[in-house]
Amino acid sequence: MKQPPPRRYIQSFQAERFYKGRRHYWTVCREDKPDELVSWGYALTLELAETAAQNEVDALSSGQTKGGRVIDTSKPAINRRCWHC
């Protein structure tokens, strides 16, 4: 039985001001349906956004995910102090 051709995806990027810095948003759409958003997210730098978008395309292509918002996992850990302890 012949397998269908693999799906191809379009990645796009846009930077927007956010407080004192910038957020780099990325989106992934299917090539055959460019108006339908498959997945999106944001990162602190364009390089991180490009990496996250490519990782999402790889996951979509392998069937590991079906899309949606991808939570940024590249944020540094915040040192929180308990004031009432």
Gaussian input, Z-matrix of N, CA and C with variables (Angstrom, degrees):
# hf/3-21g

backbone

0 1
 N
 C     1     B1
 C     2     B2     1     A1
 N     3     B3     2     A2     1     D1
 C     4     B4     3     A3     2     D2
 C     5     B5     4     A4     3     D3
 N     6     B6     5     A5     4     D4
 C     7     B7     6     A6     5     D5
 C     8     B8     7     A7     6     D6
 N     9     B9     8     A8     7     D7
 C    10    B10     9     A9     8     D8
 C    11    B11    10    A10     9     D9
 N    12    B12    11    A11    10    D10
 C    13    B13    12    A12    11    D11
 C    14    B14    13    A13    12    D12
 N    15    B15    14    A14    13    D13
 C    16    B16    15    A15    14    D14
 C    17    B17    16    A16    15    D15
 N    18    B18    17    A17    16    D16
 C    19    B19    18    A18    17    D17
 C    20    B20    19    A19    18    D18
 N    21    B21    20    A20    19    D19
 C    22    B22    21    A21    20    D20
 C    23    B23    22    A22    21    D21
 N    24    B24    23    A23    22    D22
 C    25    B25    24    A24    23    D23
 C    26    B26    25    A25    24    D24
 N    27    B27    26    A26    25    D25
 C    28    B28    27    A27    26    D26
 C    29    B29    28    A28    27    D27
 N    30    B30    29    A29    28    D28
 C    31    B31    30    A30    29    D29
 C    32    B32    31    A31    30    D30
 N    33    B33    32    A32    31    D31
 C    34    B34    33    A33    32    D32
 C    35    B35    34    A34    33    D33
 N    36    B36    35    A35    34    D34
 C    37    B37    36    A36    35    D35
 C    38    B38    37    A37    36    D36
 N    39    B39    38    A38    37    D37
 C    40    B40    39    A39    38    D38
 C    41    B41    40    A40    39    D39
 N    42    B42    41    A41    40    D40
 C    43    B43    42    A42    41    D41
 C    44    B44    43    A43    42    D42
 N    45    B45    44    A44    43    D43
 C    46    B46    45    A45    44    D44
 C    47    B47    46    A46    45    D45
 N    48    B48    47    A47    46    D46
 C    49    B49    48    A48    47    D47
 C    50    B50    49    A49    48    D48
 N    51    B51    50    A50    49    D49
 C    52    B52    51    A51    50    D50
 C    53    B53    52    A52    51    D51
 N    54    B54    53    A53    52    D52
 C    55    B55    54    A54    53    D53
 C    56    B56    55    A55    54    D54
 N    57    B57    56    A56    55    D55
 C    58    B58    57    A57    56    D56
 C    59    B59    58    A58    57    D57
 N    60    B60    59    A59    58    D58
 C    61    B61    60    A60    59    D59
 C    62    B62    61    A61    60    D60
 N    63    B63    62    A62    61    D61
 C    64    B64    63    A63    62    D62
 C    65    B65    64    A64    63    D63
 N    66    B66    65    A65    64    D64
 C    67    B67    66    A66    65    D65
 C    68    B68    67    A67    66    D66
 N    69    B69    68    A68    67    D67
 C    70    B70    69    A69    68    D68
 C    71    B71    70    A70    69    D69
 N    72    B72    71    A71    70    D70
 C    73    B73    72    A72    71    D71
 C    74    B74    73    A73    72    D72
 N    75    B75    74    A74    73    D73
 C    76    B76    75    A75    74    D74
 C    77    B77    76    A76    75    D75
 N    78    B78    77    A77    76    D76
 C    79    B79    78    A78    77    D77
 C    80    B80    79    A79    78    D78
 N    81    B81    80    A80    79    D79
 C    82    B82    81    A81    80    D80
 C    83    B83    82    A82    81    D81
 N    84    B84    83    A83    82    D82
 C    85    B85    84    A84    83    D83
 C    86    B86    85    A85    84    D84
 N    87    B87    86    A86    85    D85
 C    88    B88    87    A87    86    D86
 C    89    B89    88    A88    87    D87
 N    90    B90    89    A89    88    D88
 C    91    B91    90    A90    89    D89
 C    92    B92    91    A91    90    D90
 N    93    B93    92    A92    91    D91
 C    94    B94    93    A93    92    D92
 C    95    B95    94    A94    93    D93
 N    96    B96    95    A95    94    D94
 C    97    B97    96    A96    95    D95
 C    98    B98    97    A97    96    D96
 N    99    B99    98    A98    97    D97
 C   100   B100    99    A99    98    D98
 C   101   B101   100   A100    99    D99
 N   102   B102   101   A101   100   D100
 C   103   B103   102   A102   101   D101
 C   104   B104   103   A103   102   D102
 N   105   B105   104   A104   103   D103
 C   106   B106   105   A105   104   D104
 C   107   B107   106   A106   105   D105
 N   108   B108   107   A107   106   D106
 C   109   B109   108   A108   107   D107
 C   110   B110   109   A109   108   D108
 N   111   B111   110   A110   109   D109
 C   112   B112   111   A111   110   D110
 C   113   B113   112   A112   111   D111
 N   114   B114   113   A113   112   D112
 C   115   B115   114   A114   113   D113
 C   116   B116   115   A115   114   D114
 N   117   B117   116   A116   115   D115
 C   118   B118   117   A117   116   D116
 C   119   B119   118   A118   117   D117
 N   120   B120   119   A119   118   D118
 C   121   B121   120   A120   119   D119
 C   122   B122   121   A121   120   D120
 N   123   B123   122   A122   121   D121
 C   124   B124   123   A123   122   D122
 C   125   B125   124   A124   123   D123
 N   126   B126   125   A125   124   D124
 C   127   B127   126   A126   125   D125
 C   128   B128   127   A127   126   D126
 N   129   B129   128   A128   127   D127
 C   130   B130   129   A129   128   D128
 C   131   B131   130   A130   129   D129
 N   132   B132   131   A131   130   D130
 C   133   B133   132   A132   131   D131
 C   134   B134   133   A133   132   D132
 N   135   B135   134   A134   133   D133
 C   136   B136   135   A135   134   D134
 C   137   B137   136   A136   135   D135
 N   138   B138   137   A137   136   D136
 C   139   B139   138   A138   137   D137
 C   140   B140   139   A139   138   D138
 N   141   B141   140   A140   139   D139
 C   142   B142   141   A141   140   D140
 C   143   B143   142   A142   141   D141
 N   144   B144   143   A143   142   D142
 C   145   B145   144   A144   143   D143
 C   146   B146   145   A145   144   D144
 N   147   B147   146   A146   145   D145
 C   148   B148   147   A147   146   D146
 C   149   B149   148   A148   147   D147
 N   150   B150   149   A149   148   D148
 C   151   B151   150   A150   149   D149
 C   152   B152   151   A151   150   D150
 N   153   B153   152   A152   151   D151
 C   154   B154   153   A153   152   D152
 C   155   B155   154   A154   153   D153
 N   156   B156   155   A155   154   D154
 C   157   B157   156   A156   155   D155
 C   158   B158   157   A157   156   D156
 N   159   B159   158   A158   157   D157
 C   160   B160   159   A159   158   D158
 C   161   B161   160   A160   159   D159
 N   162   B162   161   A161   160   D160
 C   163   B163   162   A162   161   D161
 C   164   B164   163   A163   162   D162
 N   165   B165   164   A164   163   D163
 C   166   B166   165   A165   164   D164
 C   167   B167   166   A166   165   D165
 N   168   B168   167   A167   166   D166
 C   169   B169   168   A168   167   D167
 C   170   B170   169   A169   168   D168
 N   171   B171   170   A170   169   D169
 C   172   B172   171   A171   170   D170
 C   173   B173   172   A172   171   D171
 N   174   B174   173   A173   172   D172
 C   175   B175   174   A174   173   D173
 C   176   B176   175   A175   174   D174
 N   177   B177   176   A176   175   D175
 C   178   B178   177   A177   176   D176
 C   179   B179   178   A178   177   D177
 N   180   B180   179   A179   178   D178
 C   181   B181   180   A180   179   D179
 C   182   B182   181   A181   180   D180
 N   183   B183   182   A182   181   D181
 C   184   B184   183   A183   182   D182
 C   185   B185   184   A184   183   D183
 N   186   B186   185   A185   184   D184
 C   187   B187   186   A186   185   D185
 C   188   B188   187   A187   186   D186
 N   189   B189   188   A188   187   D187
 C   190   B190   189   A189   188   D188
 C   191   B191   190   A190   189   D189
 N   192   B192   191   A191   190   D190
 C   193   B193   192   A192   191   D191
 C   194   B194   193   A193   192   D192
 N   195   B195   194   A194   193   D193
 C   196   B196   195   A195   194   D194
 C   197   B197   196   A196   195   D195
 N   198   B198   197   A197   196   D196
 C   199   B199   198   A198   197   D197
 C   200   B200   199   A199   198   D198
 N   201   B201   200   A200   199   D199
 C   202   B202   201   A201   200   D200
 C   203   B203   202   A202   201   D201
 N   204   B204   203   A203   202   D202
 C   205   B205   204   A204   203   D203
 C   206   B206   205   A205   204   D204
 N   207   B207   206   A206   205   D205
 C   208   B208   207   A207   206   D206
 C   209   B209   208   A208   207   D207
 N   210   B210   209   A209   208   D208
 C   211   B211   210   A210   209   D209
 C   212   B212   211   A211   210   D210
 N   213   B213   212   A212   211   D211
 C   214   B214   213   A213   212   D212
 C   215   B215   214   A214   213   D213
 N   216   B216   215   A215   214   D214
 C   217   B217   216   A216   215   D215
 C   218   B218   217   A217   216   D216
 N   219   B219   218   A218   217   D217
 C   220   B220   219   A219   218   D218
 C   221   B221   220   A220   219   D219
 N   222   B222   221   A221   220   D220
 C   223   B223   222   A222   221   D221
 C   224   B224   223   A223   222   D222
 N   225   B225   224   A224   223   D223
 C   226   B226   225   A225   224   D224
 C   227   B227   226   A226   225   D225
 N   228   B228   227   A227   226   D226
 C   229   B229   228   A228   227   D227
 C   230   B230   229   A229   228   D228
 N   231   B231   230   A230   229   D229
 C   232   B232   231   A231   230   D230
 C   233   B233   232   A232   231   D231
 N   234   B234   233   A233   232   D232
 C   235   B235   234   A234   233   D233
 C   236   B236   235   A235   234   D234
 N   237   B237   236   A236   235   D235
 C   238   B238   237   A237   236   D236
 C   239   B239   238   A238   237   D237
 N   240   B240   239   A239   238   D238
 C   241   B241   240   A240   239   D239
 C   242   B242   241   A241   240   D240
 N   243   B243   242   A242   241   D241
 C   244   B244   243   A243   242   D242
 C   245   B245   244   A244   243   D243
 N   246   B246   245   A245   244   D244
 C   247   B247   246   A246   245   D245
 C   248   B248   247   A247   246   D246
 N   249   B249   248   A248   247   D247
 C   250   B250   249   A249   248   D248
 C   251   B251   250   A250   249   D249
 N   252   B252   251   A251   250   D250
 C   253   B253   252   A252   251   D251
 C   254   B254   253   A253   252   D252

   B1=1.4372
   B2=1.5366
   B3=1.3097
   B4=1.4585
   B5=1.5251
   B6=1.3217
   B7=1.4649
   B8=1.5225
   B9=1.3306
   B10=1.4699
   B11=1.5277
   B12=1.3286
   B13=1.4716
   B14=1.5223
   B15=1.3130
   B16=1.4749
   B17=1.5260
   B18=1.3199
   B19=1.4699
   B20=1.5148
   B21=1.2985
   B22=1.4606
   B23=1.5262
   B24=1.3203
   B25=1.4568
   B26=1.5215
   B27=1.3233
   B28=1.4614
   B29=1.5244
   B30=1.3158
   B31=1.4685
   B32=1.5251
   B33=1.3283
   B34=1.4666
   B35=1.5263
   B36=1.3321
   B37=1.4612
   B38=1.5220
   B39=1.3378
   B40=1.4547
   B41=1.5249
   B42=1.3275
   B43=1.4694
   B44=1.5283
   B45=1.3207
   B46=1.4663
   B47=1.5223
   B48=1.3165
   B49=1.4609
   B50=1.5164
   B51=1.3211
   B52=1.4493
   B53=1.5183
   B54=1.3142
   B55=1.4584
   B56=1.5283
   B57=1.3210
   B58=1.4633
   B59=1.5235
   B60=1.3151
   B61=1.4650
   B62=1.5148
   B63=1.2919
   B64=1.4619
   B65=1.5182
   B66=1.3182
   B67=1.4594
   B68=1.5113
   B69=1.2976
   B70=1.4589
   B71=1.5307
   B72=1.3315
   B73=1.4532
   B74=1.5198
   B75=1.3241
   B76=1.4539
   B77=1.5133
   B78=1.3254
   B79=1.4573
   B80=1.5247
   B81=1.3184
   B82=1.4588
   B83=1.5246
   B84=1.3324
   B85=1.4586
   B86=1.5265
   B87=1.3293
   B88=1.4629
   B89=1.5183
   B90=1.3224
   B91=1.4613
   B92=1.5277
   B93=1.3298
   B94=1.4629
   B95=1.5269
   B96=1.3458
   B97=1.4701
   B98=1.5279
   B99=1.3426
   B100=1.4639
   B101=1.5316
   B102=1.3287
   B103=1.4677
   B104=1.5214
   B105=1.3267
   B106=1.4579
   B107=1.5205
   B108=1.3226
   B109=1.4623
   B110=1.5292
   B111=1.3148
   B112=1.4616
   B113=1.5231
   B114=1.3304
   B115=1.4527
   B116=1.5236
   B117=1.3300
   B118=1.4607
   B119=1.5189
   B120=1.3217
   B121=1.4566
   B122=1.5145
   B123=1.3121
   B124=1.4554
   B125=1.5171
   B126=1.3338
   B127=1.4584
   B128=1.5262
   B129=1.3137
   B130=1.4636
   B131=1.5221
   B132=1.3267
   B133=1.4658
   B134=1.5269
   B135=1.3287
   B136=1.4555
   B137=1.5261
   B138=1.3226
   B139=1.4628
   B140=1.5277
   B141=1.3294
   B142=1.4702
   B143=1.5233
   B144=1.3279
   B145=1.4659
   B146=1.5235
   B147=1.3259
   B148=1.4655
   B149=1.5232
   B150=1.3179
   B151=1.4663
   B152=1.5264
   B153=1.3276
   B154=1.4667
   B155=1.5208
   B156=1.3296
   B157=1.4689
   B158=1.5247
   B159=1.3206
   B160=1.4650
   B161=1.5275
   B162=1.3329
   B163=1.4672
   B164=1.5280
   B165=1.3347
   B166=1.4602
   B167=1.5303
   B168=1.3266
   B169=1.4725
   B170=1.5275
   B171=1.3201
   B172=1.4663
   B173=1.5289
   B174=1.3446
   B175=1.4608
   B176=1.5275
   B177=1.3211
   B178=1.4623
   B179=1.5235
   B180=1.3129
   B181=1.4696
   B182=1.5214
   B183=1.3239
   B184=1.4657
   B185=1.5254
   B186=1.3224
   B187=1.4619
   B188=1.5110
   B189=1.3239
   B190=1.4619
   B191=1.5164
   B192=1.3275
   B193=1.4589
   B194=1.5159
   B195=1.3235
   B196=1.4605
   B197=1.5188
   B198=1.3422
   B199=1.4609
   B200=1.5107
   B201=1.3224
   B202=1.4502
   B203=1.5093
   B204=1.3162
   B205=1.4582
   B206=1.5146
   B207=1.3104
   B208=1.4597
   B209=1.5202
   B210=1.3014
   B211=1.4614
   B212=1.5155
   B213=1.3237
   B214=1.4641
   B215=1.5206
   B216=1.3239
   B217=1.4644
   B218=1.5232
   B219=1.3385
   B220=1.4592
   B221=1.5240
   B222=1.3357
   B223=1.4641
   B224=1.5281
   B225=1.3165
   B226=1.4622
   B227=1.5246
   B228=1.2958
   B229=1.4620
   B230=1.5239
   B231=1.3147
   B232=1.4653
   B233=1.5219
   B234=1.3112
   B235=1.4527
   B236=1.5235
   B237=1.3115
   B238=1.4635
   B239=1.5152
   B240=1.3126
   B241=1.4496
   B242=1.5303
   B243=1.2723
   B244=1.4610
   B245=1.5273
   B246=1.3313
   B247=1.4626
   B248=1.5324
   B249=1.3112
   B250=1.4634
   B251=1.5306
   B252=1.3312
   B253=1.4679
   B254=1.5037
   A1=108.61
   A2=115.78
   A3=121.30
   A4=110.91
   A5=116.33
   A6=120.68
   A7=109.69
   A8=116.35
   A9=118.66
   A10=109.95
   A11=117.51
   A12=119.11
   A13=110.39
   A14=116.85
   A15=119.14
   A16=110.56
   A17=115.43
   A18=120.04
   A19=109.81
   A20=114.20
   A21=120.23
   A22=107.88
   A23=115.39
   A24=121.26
   A25=110.96
   A26=114.79
   A27=122.79
   A28=107.24
   A29=116.36
   A30=121.55
   A31=108.19
   A32=116.25
   A33=119.58
   A34=108.64
   A35=114.77
   A36=121.10
   A37=109.51
   A38=115.33
   A39=120.67
   A40=108.54
   A41=116.01
   A42=121.08
   A43=108.91
   A44=116.01
   A45=121.85
   A46=109.03
   A47=115.01
   A48=119.85
   A49=109.93
   A50=115.27
   A51=121.52
   A52=107.13
   A53=116.73
   A54=122.27
   A55=109.73
   A56=118.79
   A57=121.21
   A58=112.86
   A59=117.21
   A60=120.00
   A61=111.57
   A62=115.17
   A63=122.67
   A64=109.70
   A65=114.55
   A66=122.13
   A67=106.78
   A68=115.42
   A69=121.10
   A70=107.64
   A71=114.76
   A72=120.87
   A73=109.78
   A74=115.97
   A75=120.93
   A76=108.76
   A77=115.41
   A78=121.57
   A79=108.73
   A80=115.00
   A81=122.06
   A82=107.15
   A83=115.48
   A84=122.45
   A85=108.03
   A86=116.24
   A87=119.64
   A88=108.77
   A89=116.31
   A90=121.04
   A91=111.54
   A92=117.32
   A93=120.29
   A94=112.83
   A95=118.05
   A96=122.58
   A97=108.60
   A98=117.99
   A99=120.24
   A100=114.94
   A101=117.56
   A102=119.99
   A103=112.99
   A104=117.41
   A105=121.11
   A106=109.99
   A107=115.20
   A108=121.03
   A109=109.45
   A110=116.25
   A111=121.11
   A112=110.27
   A113=116.56
   A114=120.61
   A115=109.35
   A116=116.36
   A117=120.00
   A118=110.14
   A119=114.59
   A120=121.19
   A121=109.32
   A122=116.48
   A123=120.39
   A124=109.22
   A125=114.40
   A126=121.30
   A127=108.27
   A128=116.00
   A129=120.92
   A130=113.40
   A131=117.14
   A132=120.55
   A133=108.87
   A134=115.84
   A135=120.37
   A136=110.80
   A137=117.05
   A138=120.20
   A139=111.48
   A140=116.66
   A141=119.94
   A142=110.78
   A143=116.79
   A144=120.49
   A145=110.60
   A146=117.00
   A147=120.91
   A148=111.15
   A149=116.17
   A150=120.50
   A151=110.88
   A152=116.83
   A153=120.41
   A154=110.85
   A155=117.33
   A156=120.55
   A157=110.67
   A158=117.68
   A159=120.71
   A160=110.99
   A161=116.87
   A162=120.29
   A163=110.50
   A164=116.53
   A165=120.34
   A166=110.89
   A167=117.63
   A168=120.85
   A169=109.80
   A170=116.75
   A171=120.44
   A172=110.95
   A173=116.80
   A174=121.29
   A175=111.04
   A176=117.40
   A177=120.79
   A178=110.77
   A179=116.47
   A180=121.39
   A181=112.29
   A182=116.46
   A183=120.36
   A184=112.49
   A185=117.50
   A186=120.87
   A187=114.37
   A188=118.48
   A189=121.59
   A190=112.47
   A191=117.66
   A192=121.67
   A193=108.99
   A194=115.71
   A195=120.63
   A196=111.11
   A197=116.83
   A198=120.31
   A199=112.28
   A200=115.50
   A201=122.41
   A202=110.43
   A203=116.32
   A204=119.99
   A205=109.42
   A206=114.75
   A207=120.65
   A208=107.27
   A209=116.67
   A210=121.60
   A211=109.06
   A212=115.51
   A213=121.86
   A214=109.38
   A215=116.34
   A216=120.72
   A217=111.37
   A218=117.43
   A219=119.96
   A220=113.15
   A221=117.54
   A222=120.46
   A223=110.15
   A224=116.41
   A225=118.16
   A226=110.77
   A227=115.58
   A228=119.95
   A229=109.46
   A230=115.76
   A231=120.96
   A232=108.47
   A233=115.86
   A234=120.80
   A235=107.99
   A236=116.66
   A237=120.64
   A238=109.25
   A239=114.86
   A240=120.45
   A241=108.80
   A242=116.40
   A243=121.81
   A244=108.05
   A245=117.04
   A246=121.65
   A247=113.19
   A248=117.45
   A249=119.23
   A250=112.53
   A251=118.56
   A252=120.95
   A253=111.84
   D1=134.70
   D2=-177.86
   D3=-81.39
   D4=131.71
   D5=179.28
   D6=-83.79
   D7=146.54
   D8=177.14
   D9=-67.32
   D10=155.14
   D11=178.57
   D12=-64.25
   D13=150.21
   D14=179.95
   D15=-64.42
   D16=147.33
   D17=177.19
   D18=-71.51
   D19=145.08
   D20=177.12
   D21=-112.57
   D22=148.43
   D23=-174.87
   D24=-125.69
   D25=152.43
   D26=176.73
   D27=-110.04
   D28=130.61
   D29=176.40
   D30=-107.19
   D31=139.15
   D32=174.11
   D33=-136.35
   D34=154.74
   D35=-174.46
   D36=-135.07
   D37=146.71
   D38=177.53
   D39=-151.32
   D40=133.54
   D41=178.30
   D42=-100.47
   D43=139.18
   D44=176.87
   D45=-137.00
   D46=148.83
   D47=175.73
   D48=-66.35
   D49=141.40
   D50=178.25
   D51=-146.16
   D52=111.83
   D53=-172.59
   D54=51.19
   D55=-119.04
   D56=-177.73
   D57=-94.90
   D58=-0.85
   D59=-176.60
   D60=-127.17
   D61=-149.10
   D62=179.87
   D63=-133.59
   D64=150.94
   D65=169.13
   D66=-115.46
   D67=138.27
   D68=178.71
   D69=-108.49
   D70=103.36
   D71=-179.43
   D72=-83.34
   D73=145.00
   D74=174.60
   D75=-131.40
   D76=148.42
   D77=176.58
   D78=-132.93
   D79=153.50
   D80=176.26
   D81=-128.82
   D82=127.99
   D83=176.95
   D84=-127.53
   D85=156.97
   D86=174.81
   D87=-75.89
   D88=144.53
   D89=-179.05
   D90=-64.33
   D91=-36.36
   D92=-178.87
   D93=-80.45
   D94=-13.50
   D95=177.17
   D96=-138.38
   D97=71.34
   D98=-173.30
   D99=-66.41
   D100=-15.24
   D101=179.49
   D102=-86.50
   D103=-7.46
   D104=179.70
   D105=-100.34
   D106=117.08
   D107=178.80
   D108=-73.11
   D109=127.24
   D110=178.96
   D111=-97.27
   D112=-44.11
   D113=-175.36
   D114=-156.14
   D115=154.01
   D116=177.81
   D117=-155.80
   D118=165.30
   D119=177.84
   D120=-176.41
   D121=-171.94
   D122=177.49
   D123=-149.14
   D124=161.89
   D125=178.86
   D126=-146.19
   D127=170.22
   D128=-176.97
   D129=-79.31
   D130=-23.38
   D131=179.26
   D132=-132.05
   D133=160.11
   D134=177.93
   D135=-63.32
   D136=-38.62
   D137=179.92
   D138=-62.12
   D139=-42.11
   D140=178.21
   D141=-67.44
   D142=-36.67
   D143=177.98
   D144=-65.32
   D145=-42.54
   D146=178.48
   D147=-62.86
   D148=-41.39
   D149=179.06
   D150=-66.08
   D151=-44.15
   D152=-179.73
   D153=-64.33
   D154=-41.85
   D155=178.91
   D156=-63.72
   D157=-42.93
   D158=179.45
   D159=-65.67
   D160=-39.61
   D161=177.06
   D162=-62.09
   D163=-38.92
   D164=179.01
   D165=-67.80
   D166=-40.61
   D167=176.84
   D168=-62.03
   D169=-42.98
   D170=178.05
   D171=-60.93
   D172=-42.41
   D173=179.51
   D174=-67.40
   D175=-39.95
   D176=177.28
   D177=-64.19
   D178=-43.52
   D179=-178.59
   D180=-64.40
   D181=-33.98
   D182=-179.14
   D183=-88.55
   D184=-5.48
   D185=179.50
   D186=82.99
   D187=11.77
   D188=-179.29
   D189=-75.30
   D190=-20.72
   D191=179.56
   D192=-143.75
   D193=161.94
   D194=177.27
   D195=-111.37
   D196=4.58
   D197=177.87
   D198=104.90
   D199=-169.44
   D200=-176.90
   D201=112.04
   D202=-168.18
   D203=178.95
   D204=-77.76
   D205=134.86
   D206=177.17
   D207=-103.72
   D208=123.78
   D209=-179.00
   D210=-78.82
   D211=133.56
   D212=-178.98
   D213=-66.95
   D214=118.04
   D215=179.75
   D216=-102.90
   D217=6.22
   D218=-176.90
   D219=-94.45
   D220=4.75
   D221=-179.88
   D222=-70.70
   D223=141.23
   D224=176.59
   D225=-69.26
   D226=151.68
   D227=177.95
   D228=-66.93
   D229=142.25
   D230=-179.89
   D231=-98.62
   D232=130.54
   D233=177.64
   D234=-83.99
   D235=107.66
   D236=-178.11
   D237=-102.54
   D238=140.22
   D239=-178.78
   D240=-112.58
   D241=135.28
   D242=178.68
   D243=-89.57
   D244=110.56
   D245=-175.57
   D246=-80.82
   D247=-20.52
   D248=-177.08
   D249=-96.97
   D250=3.59
   D251=-178.42
   D252=-89.67

